[in-house]
């Protein structure tokens, strides 16, 4: 009734609709006000701002990305919106649509395998970052006071882990 009467406020429901036609893939966001917008990547829901920020940073790489890279980016964006929670297949669903690939939803076991694979990659990427500063400090100490010659490079710290 609320959506059928002009004096009633419609329910606040947002909806993401993905599709594929002759011109390519499309993603539409129907917002609670009734308007709709087309996006290349988007996230909705509580705490979705972190996911949107991640997608905006990675957006330029999407056209050259493989199917697996796009799924990885979607999972990482979802992980960004989980405040302190661990990403598991029970809290997310992955649906795939593409040229030559009909719409289908990946089963939870496959999603968990993908999550586990990406979490292992994340741990491996962060592990080498720790030994490098120690090696640089050791090399600087061997040079006898050369640690101050690096300027701002030695003051920063490791880059943000994504």
SVG drawing of the C-alpha trace seen along z (x, -y; Angstrom):
<svg xmlns="http://www.w3.org/2000/svg" viewBox="-3 -14 84 41">
<polyline fill="none" stroke="black" stroke-width="0.4" points="0.0,0.0 2.8,-2.4 4.2,-2.1 0.8,-2.5 -0.4,-5.7 1.0,-9.1 0.7,-10.4 2.5,-7.3 6.2,-7.0 7.6,-4.0 9.7,-1.5 13.4,-2.3 14.7,0.5 17.8,0.3 18.4,2.8 21.4,3.6 20.5,5.1 23.2,6.5 22.7,7.5 24.4,8.1 23.3,7.0 24.8,6.3 26.6,3.2 28.2,5.0 27.6,5.4 25.5,3.0 25.0,2.4 22.0,0.3 21.3,-0.9 17.7,-1.6 17.7,-3.8 14.9,-4.1 13.8,-7.4 12.8,-5.6 15.6,-7.0 18.1,-4.7 21.7,-5.2 24.1,-3.1 27.5,-2.2 30.5,-0.2 31.1,0.9 29.0,0.1 28.2,1.3 25.0,0.8 24.1,1.6 25.3,0.7 29.0,0.0 29.3,0.0 31.4,-3.2 34.6,-1.3 33.8,1.1 32.9,-1.8 36.2,-3.5 38.1,-0.3 36.2,0.1 36.9,-3.5 40.6,-3.0 40.7,0.1 38.3,-1.0 40.8,-1.8 42.1,1.8 38.8,3.5 38.8,3.5 42.1,5.4 41.2,7.7 40.5,11.4 37.3,13.0 39.3,14.3 40.7,10.8 37.3,9.3 35.9,11.8 39.0,11.2 38.3,7.4 34.6,8.0 35.6,10.2 38.2,7.7 35.6,4.8 33.2,6.9 36.0,7.6 36.6,3.8 33.1,3.3 33.3,5.9 34.5,4.1 36.7,6.6 34.8,9.6 36.4,12.4 35.1,12.8 33.4,16.2 31.2,17.7 28.3,17.7 28.2,13.9 28.5,13.3 27.2,14.6 28.9,14.3 26.9,14.2 28.6,14.1 27.3,12.9 29.4,12.3 29.9,12.7 29.7,16.5 28.9,17.2 25.2,17.4 24.2,15.9 25.0,18.3 25.6,18.1 28.7,19.8 28.1,22.4 29.4,21.7 32.2,24.2 33.7,22.5 33.3,19.1 35.1,20.3 37.9,21.7 38.3,18.4 38.3,16.5 40.9,18.9 43.1,18.5 42.9,14.7 43.5,14.6 46.7,16.7 47.8,14.3 47.2,11.4 49.3,13.0 52.1,13.8 52.1,10.2 52.3,8.7 55.0,11.1 57.9,9.8 57.1,6.2 58.5,6.8 62.0,8.2 62.8,5.4 63.0,2.6 65.1,4.7 67.5,5.5 67.6,1.8 68.5,0.8 71.2,3.4 72.7,2.1 72.5,-1.4 74.3,-0.5 77.0,1.2 77.6,-2.1 78.4,-4.0 75.7,-6.7 74.3,-6.5 70.8,-6.0 70.1,-9.7 70.9,-10.1 67.6,-8.4 65.5,-11.5 61.8,-10.9 62.1,-7.4 63.1,-6.0 60.5,-7.9 57.3,-6.6 56.7,-3.0 55.1,-0.3 52.4,-1.2 48.8,-0.5 48.0,3.2 44.9,3.7"/>
</svg>
